Amino acid sequence: MVPIVLLGRFGTAGVVAYEIALATSAFIALPVAASWTEGLSRSKVLRWACVIIVLCGVSRLVIASATHSVTFWIVNDMVAVAAFAVLQPLLSIYPAELVEKARVLSAFRLKRVTVNLGRIIGPLFAGAALLLSTHQYALWCVALFGGALLPLLSRLPVLPSMSGIGTSAPAPARTWFRRAFAGFTLKIRLPAERFFTLCDMLLVIATAGIVPMLIPQLVQHATLPDAQVGWLIAAFVVGSIAGVVVFHPILFGALQHRLGYIAIWAALGASLAVATAVDSVAALGGCLMSAGVFGACLSMNGIDRRVIAMPSSVRVRVASATLLAGQMASMLSFTLYGAANALGNMSGGWWLYGGLVCIAGLASCLAREPWILLGENDVGDGVERFYTNRYPEVFGEAESVRRDVAA
């Protein structure tokens, strides 16, 4: 909603400056926040980050009425982005730290469904506020909605803290840099995590551009009314939710094995490729819904074991690295979808989806450890100690980095 408000006040240049500043802040804040919050009480960090985000929403009202400069909007929301950078990694790992091991996957499913519903309800709420009132009143509605959620913070569960880690002594620049990017180091050095990260990025490249870019292109190519965009987006979102709730439990066994995983990737590529070749709304909706189903199944594969297998002392940094890799893959997705559209027809999509499926299939054939991790028995501590038993020296280095900055 904020870009729409800024577009009316400051024009396109103001919106571009705002988006560039926030994107840059997010890239900087994620690794820095992860290294800083790892030694703090996770529950307190979670609560304070939520409070700061709500206060930034309220402060927009003051900025909107007291100033006519886009700079204040940028500074205010950069603070909100920093708070969200603190919050995001904790939201990525808390299901694995709050419930028993047997229920972690169900917790991640519930979290994914809630996030998807939020992505639908949020824009609808903001759109209704903008449609029914002025920009000022719309900002008031959003601020009041955020403020109404503050009482729920007292009911947030208590996350385990990494006690004994201090940060009172200033760290040397080299140690701070190592600490900030330790999550990326672990992702590169652990073969299973390296494979999952590659496949996550390929999946983001394939799906991140579907709603903002592919669906409008498909409607334009098929000479359909613009109103069909909303229905096609709804079909994709419904497929994504159904994939998490219904189809992932059904395909869970197949996804644990190399050939089944490759087959789901091929089904995703085929769904998107066929969508570029059909013209009817029903066929497009079916293809996009199946793409949502298969994409959701792939995104859920091993999500619980990856977090459980990672020692708690480094989970926040690894989660931060995962989020940052996803943002970079999102930017690449928009670039590739734009390049494919620049060809003047939809044939570029065939090359894009075929290339992504081939890379994912080749990586699946060459990798061994991911399938060992996915096949580990839940009984005992085989999953929890999967990485530490195989690569004790890697986590010994991570521990030494934390000790370097301890008080």
N, C-alpha and C positions, 0 to 999 in steps of 0.2 A: 504493500500500500504506500509506503514512503516514497518510492520512485514516482508514483503517480502524483503525489502531492508536490514533490520537487519539480516534476515536469511542468506543472501549472505555474509554479512560482519562479523558477529559474531557467526553464527551457532545457533543451537537450544537453547543452554543455554542462549544466549543473548536475544532471543525472549521470552523465559519463564520469565526471570528476568524483561524484559520490561513490559509484560502483567500483571504480579503479582503486580509490582509497580503502574501501572496505575489503576488497579482494586481497590487496597487499597486506593489510592488517591481519587478515586471517592466516595468510601464509607465514607471517612472522610469529603470530601469537601462538599457533598450535604447538610447535616444538618448544618454545620458551615456557608456555604455561604447563606443559607436561613435566618438564624437568623441575619446575617450581612446586607444583602441587603434590608431587609424589611423596614428599616428606611430611605432608600436612594431614590433618584429619579429613578423610574423604567426605564424611557426612557434613561437616561444617563448611567445607569448600562448596559442596553441592548446594547447600542452603544459601550461602552468601552470593554465589554466582547467580542464582535465581532472583535474589533480592536486587542485585545490581541491574539485571536485565529489565526488571519491572520499573525500577527508578529511572532508567534511561527512557523507557516508554512514557513515563510521566513528564520527564524533563522536556520531551519534544513539545509539549503543550506550551511551556514557557518560551522555548525557542521560537515556536511558530508565532506567538503574539508579541514577542519583545525584539525580534531582530529580523532583518531581511537579507542576511548573509548565509550562503550555503556552507560556509566554513564551520559554523556552530553545529549545523546538522551533521556534518562529517565527523567532527570531534566527538560529539555525543554518541553517535552510533559506532564509532571506533572503540569506545569504552564498552559498549554492548557486545561488539564482536570479540573483544578480549575476554569478557566474562563468559561468552558462549564457547570460546576456545578452551576455557577451563572446564566447562560443563560437559562438552561433547565426549571426550574420552571416558569420563566417568559413566556417562549414560551408555557407552558401548560395552562396558565390562560388568556393570552392577548385577545383571541377571546371574552371572557365573559366581558371584560372591555372596549372594543372598539366599539361594535355595540349594537343596541337596543335588548331588551330581545327577541323579536320575531325572530330575525335573528341570534341568538347565535348558534343554532344547525347547521344552514347552514354554519356559519363561521368555526365551528369545523369540519364539513365534508370537506370543502375546505382545511383546514389545514392538515387533515389526508391524503387526496389524494396527496397533495404536498409532504408530508413526504415520502409516499410510492414511488412516482416517484423519489424523491431524492435518496432513497435507491437503486433504479435501475440504475439511471444515474451515480451516484457517482462511484460505482465499475466498470461500463463500461468505464467511462472516465479514471480511474486509470489503468484499465487493458489495454486499448488501448495505454496509455502513456508508460507503461512498455513493451508492445509488440513492439512498433515502435521505441523505443529509449532506451538509457541506464538509469540506476537508477538515475544518477545525473540529466539528462534532464527531467526525469519523475517528480522529485521533483521540478524542475523549472516550469514545466507546472502547477502543483498543486498550487504552490506559486503564479504564475501569475493569475490563475483562482480566487484564494482567494482575491488577490489585486484588481482585476477588480470589485469585489462586494463592495468594500469600498465606492464608490460614492453613492451606494444605501442607505447607513446608514442615510444620511440626509433626506431621504424620509420615514424613519420609523415613525409610528404614535406615538403621545405623550400619554404615559400611565399615569393613575392617580397616584399621589405620596401620601404616608402616611406622610403628613406633621405633624410636631409637635413631631416626634419621634427622639430623639437624642441618640447618642452613644458616646459622648465625655468622659463621666465618665467611668472608668474601672468597669466592673461588677464582683461581686464575682463569684468564680468558680461554686458554686451551682446554682446561678441564670443563669449563662451562659449555664450550662448543661440543665437546665429546658427549657431555651429558644431554644436551638438547637434542642431538641427533643419534643417540644410542638406540632408539627404536628402529631407525632405518638400518643401522648396523646389524641388529639382530635379524631383521627381515632378510637381509642379504646373506647372512652367514648360516642361517638355519634352512636346510633344503626344503622342508615341508612348508614352512612359512613363506619362503621365496616363491614356491609354486602357487600357493593360495593367493599371494599378493598379485602375481602376474595374472591369474585367472580373474581375480576381482577387478583388476584394471581393464581387462578385455571386456568383461561384462558391463562395466560402467561405460566404456566406449560404445558398446553396442546399444545400450538402453538409455543413457542420459539424454541423448538428443531426440528421443522418440516424441515426447510431448511437445517441447517447444519448437522443433524443427521438422521432424519427419511427418507427423500427422497433418500440419498445414500444407506441406508439400504434396502429400497424397491426395488431399481434398482438392487442391489446385490442379494437380495432374489429371484427376478423374473428372474435373469440371463439375464438382458437387457443390451444393450451397454451403456457404461459410458456417451455417448453423450446425452442420454435421460434425464440425471439429469437436464440439462439446461431447457429442455422443461417442465419438471414437476415443476421446480421452477417457471417458467413463468406462468404456469397454476394456481399455488397457489397465486401468486402475482396478477394476473388478477382477480381472484376470490375475493381477499381482496379489491381491488379497486372497483369492481362491487358491493360488499357488502355495501360499504360506500355510493356510488353514487346512485345505483339503488335499491337494495333490502332493505336497512334500511328504506327509506321512505315508502316502501310497507308494511314492517313488523312492522313499528313503533307502531301501535295500539296494536298488539299482545304482543310486548315486554313490554308494560306498565302494563301488568297483569301477575300474578304469573304463571298461567298455560301456557300462551304463552311463557314466559321466559324459563320455564322448557322444553317446547317442542323444542325451538331453541337449548338449551343445549343438549338435546337428539339427535337432528339432527346432531350437531357437533360431538358428540361422535360416532354416527353411521357412519358418513362419514369417520372418521379416522380409525375406526375399520374395515370397509369394505376395506379400502385401504390396510390394512395389509393382506387381504385374496385374493386379485385379482392379476393377473399376466400380463395382457395386458396394453400397454401404454395408450390406450384410457380410459380404466376403471380407471387406476391410476390417469390420468389427471382429469377425471370427479370427482372422490372422493376428490382429493386435491383442485380442484376449488370450490366444494361445501363447503369443510372445510374452505377455505378462506372466502367465502360468510358469513357463519354462525358465524365464529369467528369475522369478522368485525362488523356484526350486534350486537353481544353481547358487543363488546368493545365500541360501540357508545351509548349503552343504558344509558340514564340518564346523559350523560357526561356534557350537558349544565346545567342541574338543580343542579348537584352536586357542580359546581363551583359558580353558581349564589347564591345558598343557603348559601354558606360559606361567612362570613363577609370578606370584602376586607383586613382587618388588619391582617388576618391569612392565606390568600390564598397561599402566597408564601411558608410558612412553610408546609402547608398541601400538596401542590404540590410536594415539595421536599420529603416529607415522601412517597408519592405515587410512585415517581420515584425510591426511594431506595427500597421500597417493591417490585417493578417490577424487579429490578436487582437481588434481592435475589431469587425471583421466577424463574428468568431465569436460575440462577445457579442450582436451584433444578430441573428444567426441563431437563437440560443437564445430570444431575446425574441420574434421573429416566429413561430417554431414554437410557442411557448407561447401566443401570442395566437391563432394559428390553431386550436389544440386547445381553447381556451376557448370557441369557438363551439359545441362539443358534437358536431360531426360533422367529417368529413374534407374538406368542401367548401372550407374556408379555404385548404387547400393548393393548390387550383386557382388561386385568386387570387394566391397567393404566387409560384408557379412561372410563371404567365402574365406577371406583372409583371416578374419578373427577366429572362425571355426577351425581353420587349419592350424593356426598357432596354438589354440587351446588343445586341439587333438595331439599335436606333436609334443607339447609340454607334458600332457598326460601320459603319453607313451614313454617318455624319457624319465619321468619322475618315479621314484620308488617309495620314498618315505611318507608322502601323503596318504597312500593307501594302507601303509602299516599303521599310521596314526588312526585312520578312520576304522580300521579293523581291530583296534585294541579292545580288549574285554573291559567292560565297565566295572567289573568286580575287582577290588584291590586298587592300588595306586598307580597302575600302569600308565593311565592317561596323564595324571598329575605330574609324574616324574619322567614323562616321555623325553622332553628336551634336556632336563638336567642330568639324566642318566647317560644320554648320548653325547652331550656337549657341555660337560662341566666347566671346561676352560672358558667357554663363551660367557657363561653366567658368573664365573669368577671375575672376569674383566668388568662386567657390569657392576658387580658388588664393589670392586675397587674404585670405580668412578664415583659411586655414592659415598664411599668412605673419604675420598679426596676432599669432598665439600662438607663433610660432617663437622659439627662444632667440636 
